[in-house]
Every structure is written in structure tokens, then in C-alpha cells.
Amino acid sequence: MDGIGKTLTGALVSLTLVFCASATPPHAQDRISILKAIAIDIEKLNTEFPQLREFSAAKHLRAEPPSIGYAFRTHEPERTGGWTSGVPNPDADGIWFHIDLHDPGSELQLHTQPVTRSLCLGESRVSFLLLEGRDTRSLYGPIWSALAKQGARECGR
């Protein structure tokens, strides 16, 4: 192959790589970008849900491990066992939630809760744990919508 052929081949390979990178579906984005978009959607709900008044995407999004965590008007849990005894429990007007994207093979206790739905987003598994006070309007649906908007689905669907 002459110099022009090598140059054209190199240019074609470069264009192919650029096209493939730009054609990556949204669910294949990196975990932090996906969680940031979810956190921004949750933040937009704070005018409708008083229990989110202190939620901020910038403050509650964590890079390592990639997650969103929030507690509002909570108290220490009773040590009775189960995952709810290891996280802040909400007062009547409070909320606690945790969302993360992790590898499907994770064996962390947080990622192996039998009471949660098996959720996937691209090649990641999704943990979505939520405790709500009895006097709050539920955020389960709106947060699930924010997850689904980014591509979260029940695994196998």
C-alpha cells in the first residue's frame, strides 16, 4: 500500500472510531454521567415534595462509589436486623434513599437485598433503596421515572 492508501486507511479508521463513539446509546454512558442526570431530575422535584427541599444534585451525587444518597429528617434505626437497621430511618415527614450503579457481580450486602427488584441499566445493575415517612407523599414513582428516563429497566426486559 502506498503512502496515500495508508493515509486514506488511517483517516477511514479514525472516522469509524469517531462515528462509533458518537453512536453509543445513552445507556452506555459512564455511570457518573447517568447518575448526574438522575440527580438533576430528582432536584427538579423539590418544589413538589417538601422532603426534597435540601436535595442538591451537586451535594448528594458521589463519584466514588458512583451513587446518590440523601437523608432528610431521619433518626437512628432500631438494631433489629435487615438492611433498614443499617441506614437512617425517616421521621414521619422524612425520607432516606440510595441509588447506585454497580457491576452485576457485586457481592456487597447493599447489592444483594432480596426485597428489591432486579434492575439493570446498560451493563450495570441498579440499586434503588427508599424509606419514606408515613406523612410524606411518595417519591417512589417520580424517582423510578428519573431512573427509567436514563434507561433503567427490570433485568431481562
LOLUMVO-824931 format. One line per field, with one value per atom (N, C-alpha, C): atom name; chain; x, y, z; residue in one letter; residue number from 0. Coordinates in nm, 2 decimals, decimal comma. Example, Ala and Ser with C-alpha at 12.3 -4.5 7.8 and 13.67 -1.06 7.14 Angstrom:
<sites>
a [N | CA | C | N | CA | C] $
c [A | A | A | A | A | A] $
X [1,32 | 1,23 | 1,32 | 1,28 | 1,37 | 1,29] $
Y [-0,57 | -0,45 | -0,33 | -0,22 | -0,11 | 0,00] $
Z [0,78 | 0,78 | 0,78 | 0,71 | 0,71 | 0,79] $
r [A | A | A | S | S | S] $
k [0 | 0 | 0 | 1 | 1 | 1] $
</sites>
This chain:
<sites>
a [N | CA | C | N | CA | C | N | CA | C | N | CA | C | N | CA | C | N | CA | C | N | CA | C | N | CA | C | N | CA | C | N | CA | C | N | CA | C | N | CA | C | N | CA | C | N | CA | C | N | CA | C | N | CA | C | N | CA | C | N | CA | C | N | CA | C | N | CA | C | N | CA | C | N | CA | C | N | CA | C | N | CA | C | N | CA | C | N | CA | C | N | CA | C | N | CA | C | N | CA | C | N | CA | C | N | CA | C | N | CA | C | N | CA | C | N | CA | C | N | CA | C | N | CA | C | N | CA | C | N | CA | C | N | CA | C | N | CA | C | N | CA | C | N | CA | C | N | CA | C | N | CA | C | N | CA | C | N | CA | C | N | CA | C | N | CA | C | N | CA | C | N | CA | C | N | CA | C | N | CA | C | N | CA | C | N | CA | C | N | CA | C | N | CA | C | N | CA | C | N | CA | C | N | CA | C | N | CA | C | N | CA | C | N | CA | C | N | CA | C | N | CA | C | N | CA | C | N | CA | C | N | CA | C | N | CA | C | N | CA | C | N | CA | C | N | CA | C | N | CA | C | N | CA | C | N | CA | C | N | CA | C | N | CA | C | N | CA | C | N | CA | C | N | CA | C | N | CA | C | N | CA | C | N | CA | C | N | CA | C | N | CA | C | N | CA | C | N | CA | C | N | CA | C | N | CA | C | N | CA | C | N | CA | C | N | CA | C | N | CA | C | N | CA | C | N | CA | C | N | CA | C | N | CA | C | N | CA | C | N | CA | C | N | CA | C | N | CA | C | N | CA | C | N | CA | C | N | CA | C | N | CA | C | N | CA | C | N | CA | C | N | CA | C | N | CA | C | N | CA | C | N | CA | C | N | CA | C | N | CA | C | N | CA | C | N | CA | C | N | CA | C | N | CA | C | N | CA | C | N | CA | C | N | CA | C | N | CA | C | N | CA | C | N | CA | C | N | CA | C | N | CA | C | N | CA | C | N | CA | C | N | CA | C | N | CA | C | N | CA | C | N | CA | C | N | CA | C | N | CA | C | N | CA | C | N | CA | C | N | CA | C | N | CA | C | N | CA | C | N | CA | C | N | CA | C | N | CA | C | N | CA | C | N | CA | C | N | CA | C | N | CA | C | N | CA | C | N | CA | C | N | CA | C | N | CA | C | N | CA | C | N | CA | C | N | CA | C | N | CA | C | N | CA | C | N | CA | C | N | CA | C | N | CA | C | N | CA | C] $
c [A | A | A | A | A | A | A | A | A | A | A | A | A | A | A | A | A | A | A | A | A | A | A | A | A | A | A | A | A | A | A | A | A | A | A | A | A | A | A | A | A | A | A | A | A | A | A | A | A | A | A | A | A | A | A | A | A | A | A | A | A | A | A | A | A | A | A | A | A | A | A | A | A | A | A | A | A | A | A | A | A | A | A | A | A | A | A | A | A | A | A | A | A | A | A | A | A | A | A | A | A | A | A | A | A | A | A | A | A | A | A | A | A | A | A | A | A | A | A | A | A | A | A | A | A | A | A | A | A | A | A | A | A | A | A | A | A | A | A | A | A | A | A | A | A | A | A | A | A | A | A | A | A | A | A | A | A | A | A | A | A | A | A | A | A | A | A | A | A | A | A | A | A | A | A | A | A | A | A | A | A | A | A | A | A | A | A | A | A | A | A | A | A | A | A | A | A | A | A | A | A | A | A | A | A | A | A | A | A | A | A | A | A | A | A | A | A | A | A | A | A | A | A | A | A | A | A | A | A | A | A | A | A | A | A | A | A | A | A | A | A | A | A | A | A | A | A | A | A | A | A | A | A | A | A | A | A | A | A | A | A | A | A | A | A | A | A | A | A | A | A | A | A | A | A | A | A | A | A | A | A | A | A | A | A | A | A | A | A | A | A | A | A | A | A | A | A | A | A | A | A | A | A | A | A | A | A | A | A | A | A | A | A | A | A | A | A | A | A | A | A | A | A | A | A | A | A | A | A | A | A | A | A | A | A | A | A | A | A | A | A | A | A | A | A | A | A | A | A | A | A | A | A | A | A | A | A | A | A | A | A | A | A | A | A | A | A | A | A | A | A | A | A | A | A | A | A | A | A | A | A | A | A | A | A | A | A | A | A | A | A | A | A | A | A | A | A | A | A | A | A | A | A | A | A | A | A | A | A | A | A | A | A | A | A | A | A | A | A | A | A | A | A | A | A | A | A | A | A | A | A | A | A | A | A | A | A | A | A | A | A | A | A | A | A | A | A | A | A | A | A | A | A | A | A | A | A | A | A | A | A | A | A | A | A | A | A | A | A | A | A] $
X [0,09 | 0,00 | 0,09 | 0,06 | 0,14 | 0,10 | 0,17 | 0,15 | 0,01 | -0,05 | -0,18 | -0,28 | -0,26 | -0,35 | -0,35 | -0,23 | -0,21 | -0,28 | -0,27 | -0,33 | -0,48 | -0,53 | -0,68 | -0,73 | -0,65 | -0,70 | -0,70 | -0,60 | -0,59 | -0,71 | -0,74 | -0,85 | -0,98 | -1,00 | -1,12 | -1,14 | -1,03 | -1,03 | -1,07 | -1,01 | -1,04 | -1,18 | -1,23 | -1,38 | -1,47 | -1,43 | -1,52 | -1,52 | -1,40 | -1,40 | -1,48 | -1,47 | -1,55 | -1,70 | -1,74 | -1,88 | -1,93 | -1,85 | -1,89 | -1,91 | -1,81 | -1,82 | -1,94 | -1,98 | -2,09 | -2,22 | -2,22 | -2,34 | -2,37 | -2,29 | -2,30 | -2,44 | -2,52 | -2,65 | -2,64 | -2,74 | -2,73 | -2,71 | -2,76 | -2,75 | -2,60 | -2,52 | -2,38 | -2,29 | -2,34 | -2,26 | -2,20 | -2,10 | -2,04 | -2,13 | -2,11 | -2,21 | -2,23 | -2,12 | -2,13 | -2,23 | -2,21 | -2,30 | -2,44 | -2,47 | -2,61 | -2,66 | -2,58 | -2,63 | -2,65 | -2,57 | -2,58 | -2,71 | -2,75 | -2,88 | -2,99 | -2,98 | -3,09 | -3,10 | -2,98 | -2,98 | -3,04 | -3,02 | -3,07 | -3,23 | -3,27 | -3,42 | -3,48 | -3,42 | -3,47 | -3,47 | -3,36 | -3,36 | -3,48 | -3,52 | -3,63 | -3,76 | -3,77 | -3,89 | -3,90 | -3,80 | -3,81 | -3,92 | -3,97 | -4,09 | -4,22 | -4,23 | -4,35 | -4,34 | -4,22 | -4,20 | -4,12 | -4,18 | -4,11 | -3,99 | -4,00 | -3,89 | -3,76 | -3,77 | -3,65 | -3,60 | -3,65 | -3,61 | -3,46 | -3,39 | -3,24 | -3,16 | -3,23 | -3,16 | -3,10 | -2,97 | -2,90 | -2,82 | -2,83 | -2,75 | -2,60 | -2,55 | -2,41 | -2,37 | -2,45 | -2,42 | -2,44 | -2,54 | -2,57 | -2,53 | -2,47 | -2,41 | -2,26 | -2,23 | -2,09 | -2,02 | -1,90 | -1,82 | -1,77 | -1,74 | -1,68 | -1,73 | -1,80 | -1,85 | -1,96 | -1,98 | -2,08 | -2,22 | -2,28 | -2,41 | -2,47 | -2,60 | -2,67 | -2,73 | -2,71 | -2,76 | -2,82 | -2,93 | -3,00 | -3,08 | -3,07 | -3,14 | -3,20 | -3,33 | -3,39 | -3,48 | -3,46 | -3,54 | -3,55 | -3,43 | -3,42 | -3,37 | -3,37 | -3,32 | -3,25 | -3,17 | -3,10 | -3,20 | -3,16 | -3,25 | -3,25 | -3,36 | -3,35 | -3,26 | -3,19 | -3,10 | -3,17 | -3,26 | -3,34 | -3,30 | -3,21 | -3,17 | -3,23 | -3,18 | -3,22 | -3,16 | -3,17 | -3,10 | -3,15 | -3,28 | -3,33 | -3,26 | -3,20 | -3,14 | -3,00 | -2,95 | -2,82 | -2,82 | -2,94 | -2,94 | -3,03 | -3,02 | -3,11 | -3,25 | -3,34 | -3,48 | -3,55 | -3,65 | -3,71 | -3,81 | -3,82 | -3,93 | -4,05 | -4,17 | -4,29 | -4,29 | -4,21 | -4,21 | -4,07 | -4,00 | -3,87 | -3,86 | -3,73 | -3,70 | -3,56 | -3,53 | -3,39 | -3,39 | -3,29 | -3,28 | -3,14 | -3,11 | -2,98 | -3,00 | -2,92 | -2,92 | -2,78 | -2,75 | -2,61 | -2,62 | -2,51 | -2,49 | -2,36 | -2,37 | -2,26 | -2,25 | -2,14 | -2,11 | -2,21 | -2,26 | -2,36 | -2,31 | -2,18 | -2,12 | -2,10 | -2,13 | -2,11 | -2,17 | -2,10 | -2,15 | -2,17 | -2,15 | -2,18 | -2,32 | -2,33 | -2,47 | -2,57 | -2,53 | -2,62 | -2,67 | -2,60 | -2,64 | -2,71 | -2,72 | -2,78 | -2,91 | -2,98 | -3,11 | -3,22 | -3,28 | -3,38 | -3,51 | -3,53 | -3,66 | -3,67 | -3,56 | -3,56 | -3,58 | -3,62 | -3,64 | -3,50 | -3,48 | -3,36 | -3,36 | -3,28 | -3,28 | -3,15 | -3,16 | -3,04 | -3,04 | -2,92 | -2,91 | -2,78 | -2,80 | -2,69 | -2,62 | -2,49 | -2,42 | -2,41 | -2,47 | -2,47 | -2,60 | -2,59 | -2,70 | -2,73 | -2,86 | -2,90 | -2,95 | -2,90 | -2,96 | -3,05 | -3,17 | -3,26 | -3,33 | -3,28 | -3,34 | -3,41 | -3,53 | -3,60 | -3,68 | -3,67 | -3,75 | -3,82 | -3,95 | -4,03 | -4,11 | -4,12 | -4,20 | -4,35 | -4,43 | -4,57 | -4,65 | -4,60 | -4,67 | -4,62 | -4,54 | -4,49 | -4,56 | -4,57 | -4,62 | -4,50 | -4,53 | -4,43 | -4,35 | -4,22 | -4,13 | -4,09 | -4,14 | -4,11 | -4,13 | -4,25 | -4,28 | -4,20 | -4,18 | -4,10 | -3,95 | -3,90 | -3,76 | -3,74 | -3,84 | -3,83 | -3,84 | -3,92 | -3,93 | -3,79 | -3,72 | -3,59 | -3,49 | -3,50 | -3,42 | -3,45 | -3,58 | -3,63 | -3,59 | -3,59 | -3,56 | -3,42 | -3,33 | -3,19 | -3,17 | -3,27 | -3,26 | -3,27 | -3,30 | -3,32 | -3,44 | -3,43 | -3,53 | -3,52 | -3,63 | -3,61 | -3,52 | -3,43 | -3,34 | -3,41 | -3,37 | -3,43 | -3,54 | -3,57 | -3,67 | -3,61] $
Y [-0,12 | 0,00 | 0,12 | 0,22 | 0,34 | 0,44 | 0,55 | 0,65 | 0,71 | 0,73 | 0,78 | 0,68 | 0,55 | 0,45 | 0,43 | 0,44 | 0,43 | 0,55 | 0,67 | 0,79 | 0,78 | 0,73 | 0,71 | 0,61 | 0,50 | 0,39 | 0,45 | 0,52 | 0,58 | 0,68 | 0,76 | 0,85 | 0,78 | 0,67 | 0,59 | 0,53 | 0,47 | 0,41 | 0,52 | 0,64 | 0,74 | 0,79 | 0,80 | 0,84 | 0,73 | 0,61 | 0,50 | 0,50 | 0,52 | 0,53 | 0,65 | 0,76 | 0,88 | 0,85 | 0,79 | 0,76 | 0,66 | 0,56 | 0,46 | 0,52 | 0,61 | 0,68 | 0,76 | 0,84 | 0,93 | 0,85 | 0,73 | 0,65 | 0,56 | 0,57 | 0,50 | 0,53 | 0,43 | 0,47 | 0,53 | 0,61 | 0,68 | 0,58 | 0,46 | 0,37 | 0,32 | 0,35 | 0,30 | 0,41 | 0,53 | 0,64 | 0,59 | 0,67 | 0,63 | 0,65 | 0,58 | 0,58 | 0,72 | 0,79 | 0,93 | 1,02 | 1,02 | 1,10 | 1,06 | 0,93 | 0,88 | 0,92 | 0,90 | 0,94 | 1,09 | 1,17 | 1,31 | 1,35 | 1,29 | 1,32 | 1,29 | 1,17 | 1,13 | 1,23 | 1,27 | 1,36 | 1,50 | 1,54 | 1,67 | 1,66 | 1,54 | 1,52 | 1,52 | 1,45 | 1,45 | 1,59 | 1,67 | 1,80 | 1,89 | 1,86 | 1,94 | 1,91 | 1,81 | 1,77 | 1,84 | 1,92 | 1,97 | 2,08 | 2,13 | 2,23 | 2,15 | 2,03 | 1,95 | 1,86 | 1,83 | 1,74 | 1,80 | 1,85 | 1,92 | 1,84 | 1,71 | 1,62 | 1,63 | 1,69 | 1,71 | 1,85 | 1,93 | 2,07 | 2,09 | 2,00 | 2,01 | 1,93 | 1,87 | 1,78 | 1,87 | 1,84 | 1,91 | 1,81 | 1,81 | 1,72 | 1,73 | 1,86 | 1,88 | 1,82 | 1,83 | 1,79 | 1,64 | 1,58 | 1,44 | 1,34 | 1,38 | 1,29 | 1,26 | 1,13 | 1,09 | 1,02 | 1,06 | 1,00 | 0,86 | 0,84 | 0,71 | 0,66 | 0,55 | 0,48 | 0,56 | 0,54 | 0,62 | 0,60 | 0,70 | 0,69 | 0,82 | 0,82 | 0,93 | 0,89 | 0,97 | 0,93 | 1,06 | 1,04 | 1,15 | 1,11 | 1,19 | 1,17 | 1,31 | 1,31 | 1,43 | 1,39 | 1,46 | 1,43 | 1,28 | 1,24 | 1,09 | 1,07 | 0,95 | 0,92 | 0,79 | 0,76 | 0,63 | 0,51 | 0,41 | 0,29 | 0,21 | 0,13 | 0,03 | -0,09 | -0,15 | -0,25 | -0,39 | -0,41 | -0,53 | -0,63 | -0,59 | -0,68 | -0,63 | -0,68 | -0,64 | -0,51 | -0,47 | -0,36 | -0,23 | -0,22 | -0,09 | -0,06 | -0,16 | -0,13 | -0,08 | -0,07 | -0,02 | 0,12 | 0,18 | 0,31 | 0,41 | 0,54 | 0,63 | 0,60 | 0,60 | 0,58 | 0,71 | 0,74 | 0,87 | 0,89 | 1,02 | 1,06 | 1,06 | 1,10 | 1,09 | 1,18 | 1,29 | 1,38 | 1,37 | 1,26 | 1,25 | 1,14 | 1,13 | 1,04 | 1,00 | 0,88 | 0,83 | 0,75 | 0,78 | 0,69 | 0,68 | 0,57 | 0,54 | 0,49 | 0,54 | 0,49 | 0,47 | 0,36 | 0,34 | 0,25 | 0,26 | 0,17 | 0,09 | -0,04 | -0,12 | -0,24 | -0,31 | -0,43 | -0,54 | -0,62 | -0,72 | -0,83 | -0,85 | -0,95 | -0,90 | -0,78 | -0,73 | -0,81 | -0,85 | -0,93 | -0,84 | -0,71 | -0,62 | -0,65 | -0,64 | -0,67 | -0,57 | -0,45 | -0,35 | -0,39 | -0,47 | -0,50 | -0,64 | -0,70 | -0,84 | -0,85 | -0,74 | -0,74 | -0,81 | -0,91 | -0,99 | -0,92 | -0,81 | -0,74 | -0,64 | -0,62 | -0,52 | -0,58 | -0,51 | -0,55 | -0,56 | -0,65 | -0,66 | -0,56 | -0,46 | -0,35 | -0,34 | -0,32 | -0,31 | -0,17 | -0,12 | -0,01 | -0,03 | -0,06 | -0,10 | -0,22 | -0,22 | -0,33 | -0,33 | -0,22 | -0,21 | -0,26 | -0,29 | -0,32 | -0,19 | -0,17 | -0,05 | -0,09 | -0,02 | -0,04 | 0,09 | 0,07 | 0,18 | 0,14 | 0,20 | 0,17 | 0,30 | 0,29 | 0,40 | 0,38 | 0,47 | 0,46 | 0,60 | 0,60 | 0,72 | 0,73 | 0,85 | 0,88 | 0,86 | 0,82 | 0,79 | 0,92 | 1,04 | 1,16 | 1,23 | 1,16 | 1,22 | 1,16 | 1,24 | 1,19 | 1,11 | 1,00 | 0,90 | 0,96 | 0,94 | 0,97 | 0,85 | 0,73 | 0,61 | 0,63 | 0,67 | 0,68 | 0,79 | 0,91 | 1,01 | 0,97 | 0,91 | 0,87 | 0,75 | 0,66 | 0,55 | 0,61 | 0,71 | 0,77 | 0,83 | 0,90 | 0,95 | 0,84 | 0,73 | 0,61 | 0,56 | 0,54 | 0,49 | 0,58 | 0,71 | 0,81 | 0,79 | 0,74 | 0,71 | 0,57 | 0,49 | 0,36 | 0,24 | 0,27 | 0,16 | 0,08 | -0,05 | -0,15 | -0,26 | -0,34 | -0,46 | -0,55 | -0,62 | -0,71 | -0,81 | -0,84 | -0,94 | -0,88 | -0,76 | -0,69 | -0,61] $
Z [0,00 | 0,00 | 0,00 | -0,09 | -0,10 | 0,02 | 0,02 | 0,13 | 0,13 | 0,01 | 0,00 | 0,05 | 0,02 | 0,07 | 0,22 | 0,27 | 0,42 | 0,49 | 0,43 | 0,48 | 0,48 | 0,36 | 0,35 | 0,45 | 0,46 | 0,55 | 0,70 | 0,73 | 0,87 | 0,89 | 0,79 | 0,81 | 0,82 | 0,74 | 0,75 | 0,88 | 0,94 | 1,07 | 1,18 | 1,17 | 1,26 | 1,25 | 1,13 | 1,12 | 1,17 | 1,15 | 1,20 | 1,35 | 1,42 | 1,56 | 1,62 | 1,55 | 1,59 | 1,58 | 1,47 | 1,44 | 1,55 | 1,58 | 1,68 | 1,82 | 1,85 | 1,98 | 1,99 | 1,88 | 1,89 | 1,88 | 1,83 | 1,82 | 1,94 | 2,04 | 2,16 | 2,23 | 2,25 | 2,31 | 2,45 | 2,49 | 2,62 | 2,74 | 2,74 | 2,85 | 2,86 | 2,76 | 2,77 | 2,82 | 2,86 | 2,91 | 3,04 | 3,08 | 3,21 | 3,33 | 3,43 | 3,55 | 3,61 | 3,62 | 3,68 | 3,60 | 3,47 | 3,38 | 3,40 | 3,40 | 3,42 | 3,55 | 3,66 | 3,79 | 3,81 | 3,74 | 3,74 | 3,68 | 3,57 | 3,50 | 3,59 | 3,66 | 3,75 | 3,87 | 3,93 | 4,04 | 4,00 | 3,88 | 3,83 | 3,82 | 3,77 | 3,76 | 3,90 | 4,00 | 4,13 | 4,19 | 4,17 | 4,22 | 4,17 | 4,05 | 3,99 | 4,07 | 4,14 | 4,22 | 4,35 | 4,39 | 4,53 | 4,55 | 4,45 | 4,47 | 4,50 | 4,45 | 4,47 | 4,60 | 4,64 | 4,75 | 4,86 | 4,97 | 5,08 | 5,13 | 5,13 | 5,18 | 5,10 | 4,98 | 4,89 | 4,90 | 4,99 | 5,00 | 5,01 | 5,07 | 5,09 | 4,99 | 4,90 | 4,80 | 4,69 | 4,66 | 4,56 | 4,48 | 4,35 | 4,27 | 4,30 | 4,31 | 4,33 | 4,47 | 4,57 | 4,71 | 4,73 | 4,67 | 4,70 | 4,60 | 4,49 | 4,40 | 4,44 | 4,45 | 4,49 | 4,37 | 4,35 | 4,24 | 4,28 | 4,40 | 4,44 | 4,57 | 4,58 | 4,46 | 4,40 | 4,27 | 4,20 | 4,26 | 4,32 | 4,39 | 4,42 | 4,45 | 4,50 | 4,64 | 4,74 | 4,87 | 4,94 | 5,00 | 5,06 | 5,19 | 5,29 | 5,41 | 5,46 | 5,49 | 5,54 | 5,65 | 5,76 | 5,88 | 5,92 | 5,96 | 5,99 | 6,13 | 6,18 | 6,31 | 6,31 | 6,41 | 6,41 | 6,41 | 6,34 | 6,32 | 6,45 | 6,47 | 6,57 | 6,51 | 6,60 | 6,55 | 6,56 | 6,46 | 6,47 | 6,36 | 6,27 | 6,16 | 6,03 | 5,92 | 5,79 | 5,75 | 5,62 | 5,57 | 5,63 | 5,67 | 5,73 | 5,86 | 5,93 | 6,06 | 6,04 | 5,91 | 5,89 | 5,82 | 5,81 | 5,74 | 5,83 | 5,81 | 5,88 | 5,85 | 5,95 | 5,93 | 5,93 | 5,84 | 5,83 | 5,94 | 5,99 | 6,07 | 5,99 | 6,05 | 5,98 | 5,85 | 5,85 | 5,74 | 5,67 | 5,69 | 5,63 | 5,52 | 5,47 | 5,36 | 5,37 | 5,33 | 5,30 | 5,17 | 5,09 | 4,97 | 4,93 | 4,85 | 4,80 | 4,66 | 4,56 | 4,43 | 4,39 | 4,33 | 4,27 | 4,15 | 4,07 | 3,95 | 3,98 | 3,97 | 4,00 | 3,91 | 3,92 | 3,84 | 3,88 | 3,78 | 3,81 | 3,91 | 3,92 | 4,01 | 4,15 | 4,18 | 4,32 | 4,42 | 4,52 | 4,64 | 4,76 | 4,75 | 4,87 | 4,92 | 5,05 | 5,11 | 5,05 | 5,03 | 4,97 | 4,84 | 4,76 | 4,63 | 4,62 | 4,73 | 4,73 | 4,81 | 4,82 | 4,90 | 4,83 | 4,90 | 4,83 | 4,82 | 4,89 | 4,89 | 4,77 | 4,70 | 4,59 | 4,46 | 4,36 | 4,22 | 4,16 | 4,07 | 4,00 | 3,88 | 3,89 | 3,79 | 3,72 | 3,59 | 3,50 | 3,43 | 3,40 | 3,31 | 3,23 | 3,11 | 3,02 | 3,08 | 3,10 | 3,16 | 3,31 | 3,37 | 3,52 | 3,58 | 3,71 | 3,79 | 3,87 | 3,90 | 3,97 | 4,11 | 4,21 | 4,35 | 4,37 | 4,41 | 4,45 | 4,57 | 4,69 | 4,82 | 4,87 | 4,92 | 4,96 | 5,09 | 5,19 | 5,31 | 5,32 | 5,34 | 5,34 | 5,47 | 5,52 | 5,64 | 5,61 | 5,71 | 5,68 | 5,64 | 5,67 | 5,64 | 5,51 | 5,43 | 5,31 | 5,19 | 5,08 | 4,95 | 4,89 | 4,84 | 4,80 | 4,68 | 4,68 | 4,57 | 4,49 | 4,52 | 4,45 | 4,30 | 4,26 | 4,12 | 4,05 | 4,10 | 4,04 | 4,03 | 4,13 | 4,12 | 4,02 | 4,02 | 3,93 | 3,78 | 3,76 | 3,63 | 3,59 | 3,69 | 3,66 | 3,62 | 3,68 | 3,65 | 3,51 | 3,49 | 3,36 | 3,24 | 3,27 | 3,16 | 3,11 | 3,20 | 3,17 | 3,12 | 3,12 | 3,06 | 3,16 | 3,28 | 3,38 | 3,35 | 3,36 | 3,34 | 3,43 | 3,45 | 3,52 | 3,44 | 3,50 | 3,43 | 3,35 | 3,23 | 3,15 | 3,06 | 3,07 | 2,98 | 2,87] $
r [M | M | M | D | D | D | G | G | G | I | I | I | G | G | G | K | K | K | T | T | T | L | L | L | T | T | T | G | G | G | A | A | A | L | L | L | V | V | V | S | S | S | L | L | L | T | T | T | L | L | L | V | V | V | F | F | F | C | C | C | A | A | A | S | S | S | A | A | A | T | T | T | P | P | P | P | P | P | H | H | H | A | A | A | Q | Q | Q | D | D | D | R | R | R | I | I | I | S | S | S | I | I | I | L | L | L | K | K | K | A | A | A | I | I | I | A | A | A | I | I | I | D | D | D | I | I | I | E | E | E | K | K | K | L | L | L | N | N | N | T | T | T | E | E | E | F | F | F | P | P | P | Q | Q | Q | L | L | L | R | R | R | E | E | E | F | F | F | S | S | S | A | A | A | A | A | A | K | K | K | H | H | H | L | L | L | R | R | R | A | A | A | E | E | E | P | P | P | P | P | P | S | S | S | I | I | I | G | G | G | Y | Y | Y | A | A | A | F | F | F | R | R | R | T | T | T | H | H | H | E | E | E | P | P | P | E | E | E | R | R | R | T | T | T | G | G | G | G | G | G | W | W | W | T | T | T | S | S | S | G | G | G | V | V | V | P | P | P | N | N | N | P | P | P | D | D | D | A | A | A | D | D | D | G | G | G | I | I | I | W | W | W | F | F | F | H | H | H | I | I | I | D | D | D | L | L | L | H | H | H | D | D | D | P | P | P | G | G | G | S | S | S | E | E | E | L | L | L | Q | Q | Q | L | L | L | H | H | H | T | T | T | Q | Q | Q | P | P | P | V | V | V | T | T | T | R | R | R | S | S | S | L | L | L | C | C | C | L | L | L | G | G | G | E | E | E | S | S | S | R | R | R | V | V | V | S | S | S | F | F | F | L | L | L | L | L | L | L | L | L | E | E | E | G | G | G | R | R | R | D | D | D | T | T | T | R | R | R | S | S | S | L | L | L | Y | Y | Y | G | G | G | P | P | P | I | I | I | W | W | W | S | S | S | A | A | A | L | L | L | A | A | A | K | K | K | Q | Q | Q | G | G | G | A | A | A | R | R | R | E | E | E | C | C | C | G | G | G | R | R | R] $
k [0 | 0 | 0 | 1 | 1 | 1 | 2 | 2 | 2 | 3 | 3 | 3 | 4 | 4 | 4 | 5 | 5 | 5 | 6 | 6 | 6 | 7 | 7 | 7 | 8 | 8 | 8 | 9 | 9 | 9 | 10 | 10 | 10 | 11 | 11 | 11 | 12 | 12 | 12 | 13 | 13 | 13 | 14 | 14 | 14 | 15 | 15 | 15 | 16 | 16 | 16 | 17 | 17 | 17 | 18 | 18 | 18 | 19 | 19 | 19 | 20 | 20 | 20 | 21 | 21 | 21 | 22 | 22 | 22 | 23 | 23 | 23 | 24 | 24 | 24 | 25 | 25 | 25 | 26 | 26 | 26 | 27 | 27 | 27 | 28 | 28 | 28 | 29 | 29 | 29 | 30 | 30 | 30 | 31 | 31 | 31 | 32 | 32 | 32 | 33 | 33 | 33 | 34 | 34 | 34 | 35 | 35 | 35 | 36 | 36 | 36 | 37 | 37 | 37 | 38 | 38 | 38 | 39 | 39 | 39 | 40 | 40 | 40 | 41 | 41 | 41 | 42 | 42 | 42 | 43 | 43 | 43 | 44 | 44 | 44 | 45 | 45 | 45 | 46 | 46 | 46 | 47 | 47 | 47 | 48 | 48 | 48 | 49 | 49 | 49 | 50 | 50 | 50 | 51 | 51 | 51 | 52 | 52 | 52 | 53 | 53 | 53 | 54 | 54 | 54 | 55 | 55 | 55 | 56 | 56 | 56 | 57 | 57 | 57 | 58 | 58 | 58 | 59 | 59 | 59 | 60 | 60 | 60 | 61 | 61 | 61 | 62 | 62 | 62 | 63 | 63 | 63 | 64 | 64 | 64 | 65 | 65 | 65 | 66 | 66 | 66 | 67 | 67 | 67 | 68 | 68 | 68 | 69 | 69 | 69 | 70 | 70 | 70 | 71 | 71 | 71 | 72 | 72 | 72 | 73 | 73 | 73 | 74 | 74 | 74 | 75 | 75 | 75 | 76 | 76 | 76 | 77 | 77 | 77 | 78 | 78 | 78 | 79 | 79 | 79 | 80 | 80 | 80 | 81 | 81 | 81 | 82 | 82 | 82 | 83 | 83 | 83 | 84 | 84 | 84 | 85 | 85 | 85 | 86 | 86 | 86 | 87 | 87 | 87 | 88 | 88 | 88 | 89 | 89 | 89 | 90 | 90 | 90 | 91 | 91 | 91 | 92 | 92 | 92 | 93 | 93 | 93 | 94 | 94 | 94 | 95 | 95 | 95 | 96 | 96 | 96 | 97 | 97 | 97 | 98 | 98 | 98 | 99 | 99 | 99 | 100 | 100 | 100 | 101 | 101 | 101 | 102 | 102 | 102 | 103 | 103 | 103 | 104 | 104 | 104 | 105 | 105 | 105 | 106 | 106 | 106 | 107 | 107 | 107 | 108 | 108 | 108 | 109 | 109 | 109 | 110 | 110 | 110 | 111 | 111 | 111 | 112 | 112 | 112 | 113 | 113 | 113 | 114 | 114 | 114 | 115 | 115 | 115 | 116 | 116 | 116 | 117 | 117 | 117 | 118 | 118 | 118 | 119 | 119 | 119 | 120 | 120 | 120 | 121 | 121 | 121 | 122 | 122 | 122 | 123 | 123 | 123 | 124 | 124 | 124 | 125 | 125 | 125 | 126 | 126 | 126 | 127 | 127 | 127 | 128 | 128 | 128 | 129 | 129 | 129 | 130 | 130 | 130 | 131 | 131 | 131 | 132 | 132 | 132 | 133 | 133 | 133 | 134 | 134 | 134 | 135 | 135 | 135 | 136 | 136 | 136 | 137 | 137 | 137 | 138 | 138 | 138 | 139 | 139 | 139 | 140 | 140 | 140 | 141 | 141 | 141 | 142 | 142 | 142 | 143 | 143 | 143 | 144 | 144 | 144 | 145 | 145 | 145 | 146 | 146 | 146 | 147 | 147 | 147 | 148 | 148 | 148 | 149 | 149 | 149 | 150 | 150 | 150 | 151 | 151 | 151 | 152 | 152 | 152 | 153 | 153 | 153 | 154 | 154 | 154 | 155 | 155 | 155 | 156 | 156 | 156] $
</sites>
